[in-house]
Amino acid sequence: MPAPTPRDRFAHYQRFRSVLEDPFVELDLGHAGMQDTDVDVLGGGLQRALVAMQALEAGGVANADEKRMVGHFWLRAPGLAPQPEIEEAIVATIARIEAFVQAVHSGRIVPPEGGTFTKVVLVGIGGSALGPMLLADVFGGPEAPMELTVLDNTDPEGIDLAVEKLGSLQDALVIVISKSGGTPETRNGMLEVERACKQQGLAFGPRAVAVTTPGSALHTRAEKDGWAATFPMWDWVGGRTSITSAVGLLPGALLGMDVRAFLAGAAAMDDATRRTNVWQNPAAMLAAFWHHQGKGKGERAMVVLPYKDRLLLMSRYLQQLVMESLGKEHDRKGKVVNQGIAVYGNKGSTDQHAYVQQLRDGRHDFFATFVRVLQDRTAGHFEVEAGATSGDFLDGLWQGTRTALHDKGRASATIGIDRLEERTLGAIVGLFERAVAIYAELVDVNAFHQPGVEAGKKAAAKVLDLQRKLYAALAAAPQDVRALAKKADADAADCWPVLQHLAANRPEVRVVSGHDPATAKFHR
């Protein structure tokens, strides 16, 4: 279909605009390269997807691998929960979070050595870290009552650097987030922080808080060691959709975020994305845009460009939400489809000096998603030149970039909000969560399981088992890689990187001619 003529553009914008009035969130698909027929052809699929969403919210089993419901939508509307005990647990948890945070901020919960808590050290990975990190970027800063540091990787040097920057841990409250309590990266981070506390002569348990599944190994340890508090994670909430659970609400509230407003924004968007008129349903329209751009096969990547520094982590947050949910080898019928949408991005207008050159003139293998915030700053008005502020330049650069891409036939969606606050951020989170679920229905994949992630974890466990065997096989006399591999009953190609790492990090493990796998010999 031809692009709209100039005199049609305003009408086209209005046609491809869906909006949530309170809080104000606008989805603008005026530059999406779509016509009415592109939406109409998906009409049946979108209606089926909306019916599937109703079944999901009613408590249908969506994660068939683990026989689990998917209920992150209930977190901001507990009355929708299919069982009264779930509703009661959600309501009680929100109230407990608010009471706990108020006690910390008022000095009624204090470090065991005295003083007050002014720092939060959060140990988690994936959704258990990205959500809190996004909230910290948006709501943290000099005005916040506490400062957040996140340990989201099992990199010893990175942990050491973070602990060094923190200095004294006496005023640090430690939050450990793990559904099972057995996630290696999170367990390692917890043990590293516990070690740092001991080195400073500080008690760990009384300053630690667990967010975990009731009855998990972490829950048992928290109770045994007298941790300050424990908050639940439920098996019907996935990590990538956990930001409106205790995973996001607890650290967000400690930073001063209005928990109720954040939940209300997500709930308002959930309501809007239940509309059966897909033209007025932002999530259905966003999913239709993704499908149109990638031909239902993810043929184009999504470049996320938020025009606000505080939304720097939006692309990383959406990267996990979208790619872990949609990146699947098989559809629900078992057919190999290799579905997914690649996501990358940074922020505007920074990227106009980075990769926008390729976006406009290079490979047409993407579509853009802009996030626009109308309010530049909360106070003051300063003109950097006659009639223009820094914010005017920022918004002008967004419009210019969008136009430059559109002129070359590169499509974009713009999500606009009036100001960046709890309700609007909650609504944006809700919009993308719903769009992902609807798109998954359109392409018939299960958005709520992640077999590829589990496969990686199992493979990593095998590597550590191999490392133990190789270490045990080392002797005083140097041995080459093939000899050690034979003792460990493993392939030499698998043994080589393990032996390299051992030699680099264990003082007792020595290597001769260490950079050549054909001649290197190891001993201890």
C-alpha positions in Angstrom: 0.0 0.0 0.0 1.3 3.5 -0.7 2.2 5.8 2.1 -0.4 8.4 3.1 -0.1 11.7 1.1 0.7 14.9 3.1 -2.9 16.0 3.3 -3.9 12.6 4.7 -1.1 12.4 7.3 -3.1 13.9 10.2 -6.0 11.6 9.6 -3.7 8.7 9.3 -2.1 9.6 12.7 -5.5 9.7 14.3 -6.5 6.4 12.8 -3.3 4.7 14.0 -3.3 6.3 17.5 -4.5 4.4 20.6 -4.4 6.1 23.9 -4.8 5.5 27.7 -6.1 8.8 29.1 -5.2 8.3 32.8 -2.3 8.0 33.1 -1.6 9.5 29.7 0.1 7.0 27.4 -0.1 7.3 23.7 0.8 4.7 21.1 1.5 6.5 17.9 1.8 4.3 14.8 1.5 7.1 12.3 5.1 6.3 11.1 4.6 2.5 11.3 4.2 2.0 7.5 0.8 0.3 8.1 -2.5 0.6 6.4 -6.0 -0.5 7.5 -5.7 -3.7 5.6 -2.5 -4.7 7.5 -4.5 -4.6 10.7 -7.6 -6.1 9.3 -5.8 -9.2 8.0 -4.8 -9.9 11.6 -8.2 -9.2 12.9 -9.2 -12.9 13.5 -5.8 -13.7 15.1 -6.0 -10.6 17.4 -9.5 -11.5 18.6 -8.4 -15.1 19.3 -5.4 -13.7 21.2 -7.7 -11.5 23.3 -9.8 -14.5 24.1 -6.7 -16.4 25.1 -5.7 -13.5 27.4 -9.0 -13.9 29.1 -8.4 -17.5 29.8 -4.9 -16.7 31.0 -6.2 -14.2 33.5 -8.9 -16.6 34.6 -6.1 -19.0 35.8 -5.6 -21.3 32.9 -2.4 -23.3 32.9 -0.1 -21.4 30.5 3.3 -22.8 31.4 2.7 -26.4 30.3 6.2 -27.5 31.1 5.8 -26.8 34.8 2.0 -27.0 35.0 1.8 -23.4 36.2 -0.6 -20.6 35.9 0.7 -17.2 34.8 -0.7 -14.4 37.0 1.5 -11.3 37.0 -1.6 -9.4 35.9 -3.2 -10.3 39.3 -0.4 -8.5 41.1 -1.9 -5.1 40.2 -5.6 -6.3 40.3 -5.8 -8.9 43.1 -9.5 -9.2 42.6 -8.9 -10.9 39.3 -7.1 -13.8 40.9 -8.9 -17.1 40.4 -8.6 -18.2 44.0 -9.4 -16.1 47.2 -6.2 -17.3 48.9 -4.1 -15.8 46.0 -5.9 -12.5 46.2 -5.4 -12.4 50.0 -1.7 -13.3 49.6 -1.1 -10.4 47.1 -3.0 -7.9 49.2 -1.1 -8.9 52.4 2.3 -8.8 50.7 1.8 -5.3 49.4 0.8 -4.2 52.8 3.8 -5.9 54.4 6.2 -4.3 52.0 4.8 -0.9 52.7 5.0 -1.5 56.5 8.5 -2.8 56.3 9.8 0.0 54.2 8.1 2.6 56.4 9.8 1.0 59.4 13.2 1.1 57.7 12.8 4.8 56.6 11.6 5.8 60.1 14.4 4.1 61.9 12.4 1.4 63.6 14.3 -1.3 61.7 18.0 -0.6 62.1 21.3 -2.3 61.5 22.3 -4.7 64.4 25.4 -2.6 65.0 23.3 0.6 65.3 22.7 3.6 63.0 20.3 3.6 60.1 20.0 1.8 56.8 20.9 4.2 53.9 22.0 1.6 51.3 20.3 -1.3 49.6 22.5 -4.1 48.2 20.3 -6.3 45.9 21.5 -9.7 44.8 19.7 -11.2 41.8 19.9 -12.0 38.2 17.8 -11.5 35.0 14.3 -10.2 35.9 15.2 -10.2 39.5 17.8 -7.5 38.8 16.7 -5.7 35.6 13.4 -4.6 37.0 14.9 -3.1 40.2 17.7 -1.5 38.2 15.2 0.2 35.9 13.2 1.5 38.9 16.5 2.7 40.5 17.3 4.7 37.4 13.9 6.3 37.3 13.2 6.9 41.0 16.7 6.9 42.5 19.1 9.9 42.9 20.1 12.4 45.5 16.5 12.9 46.7 15.9 9.2 47.2 15.9 8.0 50.9 18.3 5.1 50.0 20.8 4.2 47.3 20.7 0.9 45.4 23.6 -1.3 44.4 22.9 -4.4 42.3 25.0 -7.5 42.1 23.7 -9.3 39.0 26.6 -11.3 37.9 29.0 -13.9 39.3 32.0 -11.9 38.2 34.4 -11.7 41.2 36.1 -8.6 40.0 32.8 -6.9 39.5 31.6 -7.9 42.9 34.9 -6.6 44.5 34.5 -3.3 42.8 30.9 -2.9 43.9 31.8 -3.8 47.5 34.8 -1.4 47.4 32.5 1.5 46.2 30.0 0.7 48.9 32.7 1.1 51.6 31.2 0.3 55.0 28.3 -2.2 54.9 27.1 -1.2 58.4 24.3 0.9 56.9 23.5 -1.6 54.1 20.3 -3.6 53.9 20.8 -6.7 51.7 18.0 -8.1 49.5 18.5 -11.6 48.0 16.1 -12.5 45.3 15.8 -16.1 44.0 12.7 -18.1 43.4 14.3 -21.4 44.2 17.2 -20.3 46.3 19.5 -22.4 44.1 20.3 -20.0 41.3 24.1 -20.2 41.2 24.8 -16.6 40.3 22.5 -15.3 43.1 23.8 -17.7 45.6 27.4 -16.7 44.8 26.6 -13.0 45.1 24.9 -13.7 48.5 27.9 -15.6 49.8 30.3 -12.8 48.6 28.3 -10.2 50.4 28.1 -12.3 53.5 31.9 -12.7 53.3 32.4 -9.0 53.0 30.2 -8.4 56.0 32.2 -10.9 58.1 35.5 -9.2 57.0 34.1 -5.9 58.3 33.0 -7.6 61.6 29.3 -7.2 60.7 26.4 -9.7 61.2 24.8 -10.7 57.9 21.5 -12.4 58.9 19.9 -9.4 60.7 20.5 -7.1 57.7 19.4 -9.6 55.1 15.9 -9.9 53.4 14.8 -12.8 51.2 12.4 -12.6 48.3 11.8 -16.2 47.4 9.2 -19.0 47.1 7.8 -20.1 50.5 9.6 -23.3 51.5 12.6 -22.8 49.2 16.2 -23.4 50.3 16.6 -19.6 50.6 13.4 -19.3 52.7 14.6 -22.1 55.0 18.0 -20.4 55.4 16.4 -17.0 56.1 14.3 -18.4 58.8 17.1 -20.5 60.3 19.6 -17.6 60.4 17.2 -14.9 61.6 17.0 -12.7 58.5 15.2 -9.4 58.9 12.3 -10.3 56.7 11.1 -12.7 54.0 8.7 -11.8 51.1 7.1 -14.2 48.7 7.7 -15.0 45.1 5.0 -17.2 43.6 5.5 -19.9 41.0 2.9 -18.2 38.8 5.1 -15.1 38.4 8.0 -15.4 35.9 11.2 -13.4 36.6 10.8 -11.3 33.4 7.3 -10.2 34.5 8.1 -9.8 38.2 8.6 -6.1 38.5 5.1 -5.6 40.0 5.8 -8.3 42.6 7.9 -8.0 45.7 10.9 -8.3 43.3 10.3 -4.7 42.1 8.0 -3.3 44.7 10.4 -3.8 47.7 13.5 -2.1 46.3 11.4 0.5 44.5 9.6 1.4 47.7 12.9 1.6 49.6 14.0 4.1 47.0 10.9 6.2 47.6 8.7 4.9 44.8 4.9 5.1 45.3 4.0 1.4 45.1 0.3 2.0 44.8 0.7 4.5 42.0 3.0 2.1 40.1 0.5 -0.7 40.4 -2.4 1.5 39.5 -0.6 2.6 36.2 -0.1 -1.1 35.3 -3.7 -1.9 36.1 -5.0 0.9 34.1 -3.0 -0.3 31.0 -4.2 -3.8 31.6 -7.8 -2.5 31.5 -7.1 -0.6 28.2 -5.5 -3.7 26.6 -8.6 -5.8 27.3 -10.6 -3.7 24.8 -12.1 -5.9 22.0 -11.8 -3.1 19.5 -8.2 -3.7 18.5 -7.9 -0.2 17.0 -8.4 1.2 20.6 -6.3 -1.5 22.2 -2.6 -0.3 22.5 -1.2 -3.8 23.1 -3.1 -5.4 20.2 -1.9 -2.6 17.9 1.7 -2.8 19.1 1.6 -6.6 18.5 0.1 -6.1 15.1 3.0 -3.7 14.3 5.6 -6.2 15.3 3.9 -8.9 13.3 3.7 -6.6 10.2 7.3 -5.6 10.4 8.7 -9.0 10.9 6.2 -10.8 8.6 5.2 -12.9 11.6 8.7 -14.5 11.7 10.8 -11.9 13.5 12.6 -10.9 10.4 13.4 -7.4 11.8 14.9 -6.4 15.1 13.4 -3.9 17.4 15.6 -0.9 18.3 14.4 0.8 21.5 15.2 4.5 21.8 13.9 6.3 24.9 14.4 10.0 24.8 15.0 10.3 28.5 18.2 9.6 30.5 16.3 8.0 33.3 15.0 5.3 30.8 18.5 4.2 29.8 17.8 0.7 31.0 14.5 0.4 29.1 16.1 -1.4 26.2 17.8 -4.0 28.4 14.6 -4.5 30.4 12.6 -5.1 27.2 15.4 -7.2 25.8 14.7 -9.9 28.4 11.0 -9.5 28.4 10.6 -9.8 24.6 13.5 -12.2 23.7 13.0 -14.7 26.5 9.3 -14.7 26.0 9.2 -15.0 22.2 12.5 -16.7 21.3 11.3 -20.2 20.8 12.4 -23.1 18.6 8.9 -24.8 18.4 5.4 -23.6 18.2 2.7 -25.1 20.4 2.1 -27.9 17.9 5.8 -28.9 18.1 6.7 -27.5 14.6 10.2 -26.0 14.3 9.6 -22.3 13.8 12.6 -20.5 15.5 10.5 -17.5 16.5 11.7 -14.4 18.2 12.3 -10.6 18.0 15.8 -9.4 18.6 15.9 -6.2 20.8 18.6 -3.7 21.2 19.0 0.0 21.9 20.3 2.7 24.1 18.8 6.2 24.4 18.1 9.2 22.3 19.6 11.5 21.3 22.9 9.8 22.1 22.3 7.2 19.4 22.0 9.8 16.7 25.8 10.0 17.0 26.1 6.2 17.1 24.1 3.7 15.1 21.3 5.9 13.6 23.6 6.3 10.6 23.2 2.6 9.8 19.5 2.6 10.7 18.8 5.3 8.1 21.3 4.3 5.3 22.3 0.7 6.0 20.5 -2.6 6.3 16.8 -2.5 6.6 16.6 -5.2 9.2 14.9 -3.3 12.1 12.0 -1.2 13.2 12.3 1.5 15.8 10.4 2.0 19.1 10.7 5.5 20.5 9.7 6.5 24.0 8.9 10.2 24.3 8.4 12.2 27.5 6.6 15.5 27.1 7.7 17.1 30.4 11.4 18.0 30.1 12.1 18.8 33.8 10.0 19.2 36.9 11.0 22.7 37.7 12.5 25.7 35.9 12.8 26.9 32.4 16.1 27.7 30.8 16.7 28.7 27.2 20.0 27.7 25.7 19.3 29.9 22.8 16.5 32.3 21.9 13.2 30.5 22.1 14.7 27.0 22.7 15.6 24.9 25.8 17.7 21.8 26.0 14.4 19.8 26.1 13.2 21.5 23.0 16.4 20.3 21.2 15.8 16.8 22.6 12.2 16.6 21.3 13.3 18.1 18.0 16.0 15.5 17.6 13.3 12.7 18.2 11.1 14.2 15.6 14.0 14.7 13.2 15.2 11.1 13.6 11.7 9.7 13.2 11.3 11.7 10.0 14.7 10.8 8.6 14.0 7.1 9.1 10.5 7.5 7.7 11.8 9.2 4.6 13.9 6.1 3.9 11.0 3.7 4.5 12.1 2.7 8.0 9.1 2.2 10.3 8.7 3.3 13.9 6.3 3.3 16.8 6.3 6.1 19.4 5.1 5.6 23.0 4.5 9.0 24.4 3.8 10.0 28.1 3.3 13.4 29.6 5.7 12.9 32.5 7.9 10.1 33.9 6.4 9.0 37.2 5.1 5.9 38.9 1.8 5.6 37.1 3.2 6.2 33.6 6.1 3.8 34.1 3.7 1.1 35.4 1.5 1.6 32.3 4.5 1.2 30.0 5.5 -2.0 31.7 1.9 -3.2 31.4 1.8 -2.3 27.7 4.8 -4.3 26.8 3.8 -7.3 28.9 0.4 -7.5 27.2 1.9 -6.9 23.7 4.3 -9.8 24.2 1.5 -12.1 25.3 -0.7 -11.1 22.4 2.1 -11.4 19.8 2.9 -14.9 21.1 -0.6 -15.9 20.5 -0.4 -14.5 16.9 2.6 -16.7 16.1 1.4 -19.6 18.3 4.4 -19.9 20.7 4.3 -20.2 24.5 5.6 -16.9 25.9 5.7 -18.3 29.5 8.4 -21.0 29.4 12.1 -20.8 28.7 13.6 -24.2 27.8 16.7 -22.5 26.3 17.6 -20.8 29.6 17.3 -24.1 31.5 19.5 -25.9 28.9 22.2 -23.3 29.5 22.1 -23.8 33.2 22.3 -27.6 32.9 25.3 -27.2 30.5 27.1 -24.9 33.0 26.6 -27.4 35.8 28.3 -30.1 33.6 31.3 -27.7 33.1 31.7 -27.3 36.8 31.5 -31.1 37.3 34.2 -31.5 34.6 36.4 -28.9 36.4 36.2 -30.9 39.6 37.3 -34.1 37.8 40.2 -32.3 36.1 41.4 -30.7 39.3 41.4 -34.1 40.9 43.3 -35.6 38.0 46.2 -33.0 38.3 49.4 -34.4 39.7 52.9 -33.2 40.5 54.1 -34.4 37.1 52.9 -32.2 34.2 50.3 -33.8 31.9 49.0 -32.7 28.6 45.4 -31.9 27.8 44.7 -35.2 26.1 46.0 -37.2 29.1 44.0 -35.2 31.5 40.9 -35.5 29.3 41.3 -39.3 29.3 41.4 -39.4 33.1 38.3 -37.2 33.3 36.5 -39.3 30.6 35.9 -36.1 28.6 36.7 -34.6 25.2 40.0 -32.7 25.1 38.3 -29.7 23.4 36.0 -29.4 26.4 38.8 -29.7 28.9 41.1 -27.1 27.4 39.1 -24.0 28.4 38.5 -25.4 31.9 42.2 -26.0 32.4 43.0 -22.5 31.1 40.7 -21.0 33.7 42.1 -23.2 36.5 45.7 -22.1 35.7 44.7 -18.4 35.6 43.0 -18.5 39.0 44.4 -21.2 41.2 47.9 -20.5 42.4 48.6 -24.2 42.9 47.8 -25.1 39.3 50.8 -24.5 37.0 51.0 -24.6 33.2 54.0 -25.2 30.9 53.7 -23.6 27.4 50.2 -22.5 28.5 49.0 -20.8 25.3 49.3 -23.7 22.9 46.8 -26.4 23.5 48.9 -28.9 21.5 51.9 -28.6 23.8 50.6 -27.2 27.1 51.0 -29.3 30.2 49.4 -28.8 33.6 50.3 -29.8 37.1 50.0 -28.9 40.8 
